Amino acid sequence: MAGTEAMRHTGWHCAGLRWNTGTGGAAPEPALLWRHPVHGERLSPLPVGRPLAFTTGEGRTCVGVRRGGRHTPCPAGAEVPAQAVSAQCPECARLDRSHSVAADTMADDPRPYDVYLAWFGPGLIKVGITAAEREGARLLEQAALSYALLGRGPLMAARRAEAVLGSALAVPDRFPYAAKRAARHPVPSPERRAAELAGLHERARGLVGLPESLTVRDFAPVHHDAAFHLAGLRPVEGVVLLAGGRTVAGRVVAVVGPDVYVDVVDGRLLLVDARQLAGWPLVGAAPDAPTTASTAIRPPEPEGLF
């Protein structure tokens, strides 16, 4: 179902943005996720050039919990703050983290995990882990401009490798998201990114404390230029601050991680954080409607590590 179709019908709520990793040589592509209490879930692709025009409903509600491919709605239908990064209420967030790799509460996960080095900007390289079956989707979600896999192994081996890089090479496992957003303008060349990643990858491979069960990978950088469309993008004139009954209308010119860059009707380039779209009922607006949502140059980042 196209996003505009979902917006025309009651009961559909936006659940944020998802990235596929591309199949058959196709480039990765972002899509908006929609949920309905009866009709389930739908995705609407969000390619560059697509019109995006919506008006928010009167309130934003908790998106519930998704686990094992199954979505459980919030039992309380709790409201969440209009501009919060998280679209979960405290109770659903606690339930989510009770069985989470990120929160170290899922140590029995039998799936293989990849250890990666992700490049976000000069001096902004982090280490992280992701389930191998996700095939790089986590790096697209995190807005990594480039990355390289260091190794693959069981979950605890991947966690151990992540800790070794942190202690031996002072490689962090997270950065403030605002720093990552700022570092992507202007976009450094793929060659510069690859050179920085290659140097750290070589040092990491030589560490004595890497687990034996981790299969170390040769250096093979992956760049997201074709997926993100950042080349030549002019400076953003504001970040949208969502509230009830506000309209955004324009065309998508780039999508980076959760950030959707929209060229609105009055000529401004605005950024919509799709993490903050989650939980809103959205109604389709006219493509030439004026944008009435407020904007800020640097909005607060209440959950700034990502």
Helices and strands as residue ranges (DSSP letters): H 3-8, E 13-20, E 29-36, E 40-45, E 51-56, E 65-67, E 70-72, H 90-97, E 113-121, E 124-131, G 132-134, H 137-141, E 146-153, H 155-169, H 177-183, H 190-205, E 215-216, E 222-223, H 225-228, E 238-241, E 247-256, E 259-264, E 269-273, E 282-284, E 294-296
